[in-house]
Amino acid sequence: MDLSQIQSLIKFVSKSGVSEVELETKDFKINIKATREPSDSPQVVAVPAQGYMPPPVVAPAPAAAPAAPAQGGAEGEATEADSKYVTIKSPMIGTFYRSPNPETPSFANVGDEIAPGKVLCIIEAMKLFNEIEAEISGKIVKVLADDASPVEYDQPLFLVDPS
C-alpha cells in the first residue's frame, strides 16, 4: 500500500460516519480511528504484522478542580475586604516553608512590616531552596499557605496591606 492509498483511506474515514477502519495484509497492519470533534483529525497507527504490539496510549489526567475558599458564608464580604490588599503569589510549584528550619522563627508573620527585598518564605523545588522576597512595602495581614505544605504556581501566599 502506498502513501496515496493511505491518504485516500484517511479521507474516507473522515468524510464517512465510520469511526474506525482496520486493514491488515501480510506486510503491515493499519488502523485508522476517527474522532468526531471538528478540530481533530483521524489518528493513524501503522505497525508491522509480525505480532508487534504498540505501547498503550495513556490519556492525560483531568485537571484538578480548584479548592473552595475556606471563608464559609461570608465569601462576599471577604472578597470586598481583601480587594484593598495586595496578594503575594507563589512564583513556582514546590513546598512552602515559613522559616529556614524548624528551630528558627518564621521569616514573616501577621503584623510584620515588609519592604522590597525582605525574605518572606522559602519554596523548595527539586531539592533547591528558593527564597521568596517581597516586591512591595506594607504590612502582612494574612498568611494564606500552611507551613511545609505543597503550593502551586500563582497560588496566593500572603495578603499585604500596602498603606
PyMOL commands that set and color helices and strands:
alter all, ss='L'
color gray80, all
select helices_A, chain A and resi 3-15+75-82
alter helices_A, ss='H'
color red, helices_A
select strands_A, chain A and resi 20-24+28-33+43-48+86-89+94-97+113-114+119-125+128-133+138-143+149-151+156-161
alter strands_A, ss='S'
color yellow, strands_A
deselect
rebuild
show_as cartoon
